[in-house]
Amino acid sequence: MKRTVIWAGVFVAALGAGGLWYVFESPQPQALPQAKQTAAAPLEQLQADAKTAQSFAIRGVIEGFYGAPWTHEQRLSMFEFMSRNHYNTYVYAPKDDPYQRMDWALPYPEQQAGKMRELIQKAEAGGLRFVYSISPGIPLALPNKPISKEMYEKSILFSSEDDRKRLSDKVAQLQGMGVKTIMLSFDDVQDELKDKDRGIYGTNYAEAHMQLANALLADGKKKDPGFELWFAPTRYWGVKDHPYWQTLREQLDPAISVIWTGPEILSKKIDSADADKVAQLLGRKPLIWDNYPVNDYTYAIANEPQLFFGPLEARSEDLQAHVSGLLANPMVQPESSKPALYSISKYLQNPAAYDPEKSYVEGLSELKGVGKSGLFNKFTDYSRRSMFAEDEWNPKFKELVDAEDTARLKKEFDELKGLRGELQKSTTNKQLLKEIDPWLMKLSREGELGLLTLRMLAAAPGTPERAELTRQTEAELNKLKQEPYKIGEEILTFVDLSLQKQ
């Protein structure tokens, strides 16, 4: 089976449900298989009537990105935000917590266990189900981070009774802390088995995954009849059948909910028809892991770190009747994630009545400590571009350029130039300021460049003044193009076009 690494957008590799975006070439199915007729999974029982339910049964946030995990305090702040905005589920799945991945077999030391217990208790007090993800597979290599011998050796040996007991003991520790739902995660792991496992499973790594999941569910229920298991498969996206999914629907206990990120890893659109196809292929309704507004891939792959303040878009207005729930994967920056997560909460509560633009405006007001909302909104208007955007330009800026309104352009650039200083004076949310400062600094410099460009265009052609201003504009434009942080690209394009007219 051939694996092809693809790169998001322009065939660039992207980190998706937490990792490298790759695609398997698999045979095209002749027809969709019929799902097994089984009892409804416990999670689906949350819906009194799935066909008429107004909101999603599971409305969650999954801390599932690569990069520095959120701090304890940041998680507690997020719990408060989630409870206030009608979320009911939090999934702990930070890829860079060693106890969640490489050291999956080790119990949490008492100090970390104490903090974990507090998180679980605070989540439950706020009406949030706390789900813990554990990922014992062989991780995929990441850019500039190859798989070490230690990482390989610490990954699970499926045929080892000792390793299975270590996993069971780790889950038992978490159950003792109050965790009632575990997610066994084989997303972003290698599609191969260790030598000893190949002697039992051959190359069918999917069978090894399913057997482990079934055993873990049975073991967990012995300790707690209310225990539930979720499963993140290695093949977690797409709408066409795949050998991995064939094994999954044939062997995985129907009580186990299965993660799906949509037609793609970064899915621009997720509709009910695709969800129904996947429900047949998985033998159960999928649980969506929605990779918005996650931005880890803009760091690790594109090398152009970006913020996504815009609202969720292009999800069916009746999707809640076709899936078991939806989990939103946020940005590395918790405060900056809240406006987009607010829009997602509005969608999850009532998809049919969801208004993305209204939710975008309302979501910005959810941020605490922003003294001058108009100025902050100006910043986010340049930071809302995402996979949903057809036009990469801030429409408000595009309107000024199209109208060739020099006076209003000058006003815009003046405001951008002073934006960083004004927000620093008027914003008491220091965590938010810290998160956005690299982009804010670049946008302010782009405002200065815009003013310089207008001066260049106003100077008489053929004069030494025009030549000098052109030189300065070109030099500053080249400097800003080298800055890694992605914001205000439309301003740089405007300057580029202005220089071409020389």
C-alpha positions in Angstrom: 0.0 0.0 0.0 1.5 3.3 -1.1 1.5 6.3 1.2 1.6 9.7 -0.3 2.4 12.8 1.8 0.4 15.8 0.6 0.7 19.4 1.5 -2.3 21.5 2.5 -3.7 23.9 -0.1 -0.9 23.8 -2.6 0.2 20.2 -1.9 1.9 21.1 1.3 2.0 18.6 4.2 -0.3 19.7 6.9 -0.9 18.7 10.5 -4.4 17.5 10.7 -6.3 15.7 13.5 -3.1 16.3 15.1 -0.6 15.3 12.5 0.9 14.8 9.0 -1.7 14.8 6.3 -1.3 11.6 4.3 -3.5 9.6 2.0 -3.6 5.9 1.2 -4.3 4.7 -2.2 -7.0 2.1 -1.7 -9.4 0.2 -4.0 -12.6 2.0 -5.0 -15.6 0.3 -3.3 -18.2 -1.1 -5.6 -21.0 -0.3 -3.2 -21.4 0.9 0.3 -21.6 -1.9 2.8 -24.6 -2.2 5.0 -24.0 -1.2 8.6 -24.5 -3.9 11.2 -27.9 -3.8 12.9 -26.8 -3.3 16.5 -28.0 -1.5 19.6 -27.4 2.2 19.7 -24.1 3.3 21.1 -24.4 4.9 24.6 -23.4 8.3 23.2 -26.2 8.3 20.7 -28.7 7.7 23.5 -28.0 11.2 24.6 -30.3 12.2 21.8 -34.0 11.6 22.5 -34.7 11.7 18.8 -31.7 12.1 16.5 -33.8 13.1 13.6 -35.4 16.0 15.4 -32.7 17.1 17.9 -32.0 20.8 17.6 -28.5 20.6 19.0 -25.5 18.2 18.8 -25.5 15.6 21.5 -21.8 15.9 22.0 -20.5 19.5 21.9 -16.9 19.5 22.6 -13.4 21.0 22.5 -10.4 18.6 22.0 -7.0 19.9 23.0 -5.5 17.8 20.2 -2.8 19.9 18.6 1.0 19.6 18.4 3.0 22.2 20.3 3.2 23.4 23.9 0.2 22.0 25.7 -2.0 24.6 27.5 -1.2 25.3 31.1 -3.4 24.2 34.0 -4.7 27.8 34.4 -5.4 28.1 30.7 -7.5 24.9 30.8 -9.4 26.1 33.8 -10.2 29.4 32.0 -11.3 27.4 28.9 -13.6 25.2 31.0 -15.3 28.4 32.3 -15.7 29.6 28.7 -17.0 26.3 27.6 -19.6 25.9 30.3 -20.8 29.5 29.7 -21.3 28.7 26.0 -23.1 25.3 26.3 -20.3 22.9 25.5 -20.6 19.6 27.3 -17.3 17.8 26.6 -13.6 18.4 26.9 -11.0 15.9 25.4 -7.5 16.0 26.9 -5.3 15.0 23.9 -2.2 17.3 23.8 0.3 15.6 21.5 3.2 16.9 23.4 2.2 15.5 26.9 4.6 12.6 27.2 2.2 10.7 29.5 -0.4 10.8 26.8 1.9 9.4 24.1 5.5 8.2 24.4 5.2 7.5 28.2 1.6 6.2 27.9 2.5 3.2 30.0 3.7 5.3 33.0 1.3 6.4 35.7 1.1 10.1 36.4 3.4 11.0 39.4 1.5 12.4 42.4 2.1 16.1 41.6 0.8 15.8 38.0 -2.0 13.4 39.1 -3.2 16.0 41.6 -3.5 18.6 38.9 -5.3 16.1 36.6 -7.8 15.3 39.4 -8.5 19.0 39.8 -9.1 19.4 36.0 -11.5 16.5 36.0 -13.4 17.8 39.0 -13.5 21.3 37.6 -14.8 20.0 34.3 -17.5 18.0 35.9 -18.5 20.9 38.1 -19.0 22.9 35.0 -21.1 20.3 33.3 -18.3 19.0 31.1 -17.5 15.4 30.4 -13.7 14.9 30.8 -12.4 12.5 28.1 -8.7 11.4 28.3 -7.0 10.4 25.1 -4.1 7.8 25.2 -2.0 7.1 22.2 0.3 4.0 22.6 1.2 3.5 18.9 4.4 4.1 16.9 4.2 7.9 16.2 4.6 9.3 12.7 7.8 11.2 12.1 7.3 15.0 12.1 9.3 17.7 10.2 12.7 18.1 12.0 11.6 15.4 14.5 12.4 11.9 13.4 11.3 8.9 15.4 13.9 8.0 18.0 14.8 4.5 19.0 13.3 5.2 22.4 10.0 6.3 20.9 9.8 3.1 18.9 10.7 0.9 21.8 8.2 2.5 24.1 5.3 2.0 21.7 2.9 -0.8 22.5 3.5 -4.4 21.6 0.0 -5.6 20.9 0.7 -9.2 21.6 2.4 -8.5 24.9 0.3 -9.3 28.0 2.6 -7.0 30.0 2.0 -4.1 27.7 -1.8 -4.7 27.8 -1.6 -4.7 31.6 0.3 -1.5 31.6 -2.3 0.1 29.5 -5.1 -1.3 31.7 -3.3 0.0 34.8 -2.9 3.5 33.3 -6.6 3.6 32.5 -7.4 2.3 36.0 -5.4 5.2 37.4 -7.4 7.7 35.3 -10.7 6.0 36.3 -9.6 6.4 39.9 -9.3 10.1 39.3 -12.8 10.3 37.9 -12.4 9.7 34.2 -15.4 7.8 32.8 -14.5 8.0 29.1 -11.2 7.1 27.4 -10.2 7.8 23.8 -7.8 5.2 22.5 -6.0 7.1 19.8 -4.2 5.6 16.8 -4.3 8.8 14.7 -0.9 9.9 13.4 0.8 6.6 14.1 2.7 4.3 11.7 0.7 1.7 9.7 3.1 -1.1 10.7 3.6 -3.5 13.5 6.6 -4.7 15.4 8.3 -8.0 14.5 6.6 -10.0 17.2 3.2 -8.6 16.4 3.6 -9.4 12.7 4.0 -13.1 13.7 0.4 -12.9 15.0 -1.3 -10.3 12.9 0.7 -10.4 9.8 0.5 -6.9 8.3 -3.1 -6.3 9.5 -2.4 -3.6 12.0 -6.1 -2.6 12.0 -6.9 -6.0 13.6 -4.4 -5.4 16.3 -6.0 -2.0 17.0 -9.5 -3.4 17.1 -8.7 -6.3 19.4 -6.9 -3.9 21.8 -9.8 -1.5 21.8 -12.4 -4.2 22.5 -10.3 -5.6 25.3 -9.8 -2.2 26.9 -13.6 -1.5 26.8 -14.4 -4.8 28.4 -11.7 -4.3 31.1 -12.9 -0.7 31.8 -16.5 -1.8 32.2 -15.4 -4.4 34.8 -14.2 -1.6 37.0 -17.1 0.8 36.1 -20.2 -0.3 34.3 -20.6 3.3 33.0 -17.2 3.3 31.4 -17.1 4.3 27.7 -14.4 4.1 25.1 -13.9 6.3 22.0 -11.6 5.4 19.2 -9.4 7.5 16.9 -8.5 5.3 14.0 -5.4 5.5 11.8 -7.7 6.2 8.8 -9.7 9.1 10.3 -10.8 11.0 7.2 -12.4 10.5 3.8 -15.7 9.2 2.4 -14.5 6.1 0.5 -14.0 2.6 1.8 -10.6 1.5 3.0 -9.3 -1.9 4.3 -8.8 -0.3 7.7 -12.4 0.7 7.9 -13.5 -2.8 6.7 -11.7 -4.4 9.6 -13.1 -1.7 11.9 -16.8 -2.2 11.1 -16.4 -6.0 11.2 -14.5 -6.2 14.5 -14.8 -3.1 16.6 -17.4 -3.3 19.4 -20.5 -1.2 18.2 -20.6 0.6 21.6 -17.3 2.3 20.7 -17.6 5.7 19.1 -15.2 6.4 16.2 -13.5 9.7 15.2 -13.8 11.2 11.7 -12.4 14.6 10.6 -14.6 14.8 7.5 -13.8 14.3 3.8 -10.3 15.7 4.4 -8.1 16.2 7.4 -8.7 19.9 7.1 -12.3 19.7 5.8 -13.5 22.9 4.2 -17.0 21.3 4.1 -18.7 18.6 6.0 -22.2 17.7 5.0 -24.9 15.2 6.1 -24.7 13.1 2.9 -21.0 12.4 3.5 -21.7 11.7 7.2 -24.3 9.1 6.2 -21.8 7.4 3.8 -19.2 7.2 6.5 -21.7 5.9 9.1 -22.2 2.9 6.8 -18.5 2.4 6.3 -17.8 2.6 10.1 -20.9 0.7 11.1 -21.9 3.6 13.4 -22.5 7.3 13.3 -19.1 9.1 13.2 -17.9 11.5 16.0 -16.5 14.5 14.2 -13.1 15.8 15.1 -13.3 19.2 13.4 -9.9 20.7 12.6 -10.9 24.3 13.0 -9.6 26.6 14.2 -6.4 24.5 14.8 -3.3 26.2 13.6 -0.4 23.9 14.6 0.3 23.0 10.9 0.9 26.6 10.1 4.0 26.4 12.4 5.3 22.9 11.7 4.7 22.6 8.0 3.9 25.9 6.3 6.4 27.8 8.5 4.0 30.7 8.3 2.3 30.8 11.8 -1.3 32.1 11.4 -4.2 33.0 13.6 -7.8 32.1 12.8 -10.4 34.4 14.3 -13.1 33.7 11.7 -16.3 31.7 12.3 -17.0 28.1 11.5 -18.6 27.7 8.0 -19.8 25.1 5.5 -21.3 22.5 7.9 -24.8 21.1 7.1 -27.6 22.6 9.1 -28.9 19.2 10.0 -25.6 17.5 10.6 -26.4 16.8 14.3 -28.9 14.1 13.1 -26.2 12.3 11.2 -23.3 12.2 13.6 -22.9 11.4 17.3 -21.3 14.8 18.0 -18.6 17.3 17.1 -15.3 18.1 18.8 -13.5 21.3 17.8 -9.7 21.3 17.7 -8.5 24.8 18.8 -5.4 26.8 18.1 -2.2 26.6 20.2 -3.3 30.0 21.6 -6.2 29.4 24.0 -7.5 33.0 24.4 -7.3 33.7 20.7 -9.2 30.4 20.0 -12.3 31.6 22.0 -14.0 33.8 19.2 -13.9 30.9 16.7 -15.0 28.4 19.5 -17.8 30.8 20.3 -19.1 30.5 16.7 -18.8 26.8 16.9 -20.8 26.7 20.1 -23.6 28.6 18.3 -23.5 26.2 15.5 -23.6 23.2 17.8 -26.6 24.6 19.8 -28.8 25.2 16.8 -27.2 24.5 13.3 -30.4 25.5 11.4 -30.3 29.0 12.9 -26.6 29.5 12.8 -25.4 32.8 11.3 -21.6 32.8 10.9 -21.1 36.5 10.5 -23.3 37.3 13.5 -21.4 34.7 15.5 -18.1 36.2 14.4 -19.1 39.7 15.7 -20.6 38.3 19.0 -17.6 36.0 19.5 -15.1 38.9 19.6 -17.1 40.3 22.6 -16.5 37.0 24.5 -12.9 38.0 25.0 -12.4 39.5 28.4 -10.2 42.6 29.0 -10.5 44.2 25.5 -11.1 47.9 26.2 -11.4 49.1 22.6 -13.4 46.5 20.7 -13.4 48.5 17.5 -9.6 48.5 17.3 -9.4 44.8 18.2 -11.9 44.0 15.5 -9.7 45.8 13.0 -6.9 43.4 14.0 -9.1 40.3 13.7 -10.5 41.4 10.3 -7.0 40.8 9.0 -6.7 37.5 10.9 -9.9 35.7 10.0 -8.8 34.2 6.7 -8.9 30.4 6.8 -9.6 27.4 4.6 -13.2 28.7 4.4 -12.3 32.0 2.7 -12.8 32.2 -1.1 -11.2 35.6 -1.2 -7.9 36.0 0.7 -8.4 39.8 1.1 -10.0 41.5 4.1 -13.2 42.7 2.3 -13.1 46.1 4.1 -9.5 46.7 2.8 -10.4 45.5 -0.6 -13.3 48.0 -0.8 -10.8 50.8 -0.1 -8.4 49.6 -2.8 -11.1 49.0 -5.4 -12.5 52.5 -4.8 -9.0 54.0 -5.1 -9.9 56.1 -2.0 -6.5 57.5 -1.0 -7.8 59.5 1.9 -9.5 56.5 3.5 -6.5 54.2 2.7 -4.3 56.7 4.5 -6.7 56.6 7.5 -6.6 52.8 7.5 -2.8 52.7 7.4 -2.5 55.3 10.1 -4.8 53.2 12.4 -2.8 50.0 11.6 0.5 51.8 12.3 -0.7 52.7 15.8 -2.7 49.6 16.4 -0.2 47.8 18.6 0.4 50.7 20.9 -3.3 51.4 21.3 -4.2 47.8 22.0 -1.4 47.5 24.5 -2.8 50.5 26.4 -6.4 49.6 26.3 -6.3 45.8 26.7 -6.0 44.3 30.2 -6.1 40.7 29.0 -2.3 40.2 29.1 -2.5 36.5 27.9 -4.4 37.6 24.8 -1.8 40.4 24.1 1.0 37.9 24.5 -0.6 35.5 22.1 -1.3 38.0 19.3 1.8 40.3 19.7 3.9 38.8 16.8 1.1 39.3 14.4 0.1 42.7 15.8 3.7 43.9 15.4 3.8 42.8 11.8 0.4 44.4 11.0 1.6 47.7 12.5 4.7 47.6 10.3 2.5 46.9 7.3 0.5 50.0 8.2 3.8 52.0 8.1 4.6 50.4 4.7 1.2 51.3 3.4 1.8 55.0 4.3 5.2 54.9 2.7 3.6 53.4 -0.5 1.0 56.3 -0.6 3.8 58.8 -0.3 5.7 57.1 -3.1 2.6 57.2 -5.4 2.0 60.9 -4.6 5.6 61.9 -5.5 6.1 63.2 -9.0 7.2 60.5 -11.5 10.8 60.7 -12.6 12.0 62.8 -9.6 14.8 61.8 -7.2 12.1 61.9 -4.4 10.0 59.2 -6.2 13.1 57.1 -6.8 14.2 57.2 -3.2 10.7 56.4 -1.9 10.5 53.5 -4.4 13.8 52.2 -3.1 12.6 52.4 0.6 9.3 50.8 -0.3 10.9 47.9 -2.0 13.4 47.4 0.8 10.7 47.4 3.5 8.4 45.1 1.5 11.2 42.6 1.1 11.8 42.7 4.9 8.2 42.1 5.7 8.0 39.2 3.2 10.7 37.5 5.2 8.7 37.7 8.4 7.2 34.3 9.1 4.0 35.4 10.8 1.1 35.5 8.3 -1.2 38.5 8.5 -2.1 41.4 6.2 -1.0 39.6 3.0 -3.4 41.8 1.1 -1.5 44.9 2.2 1.8 43.4 0.8 0.0 42.5 -2.4 -1.3 46.1 -2.7 2.3 47.4 -2.2 3.6 44.9 -4.8 1.0 46.0 -7.4 1.8 49.7 -6.7 5.5 49.0 -7.3 4.7 47.3 -10.6 3.0 50.4 -11.8 6.3 52.3 -11.6 
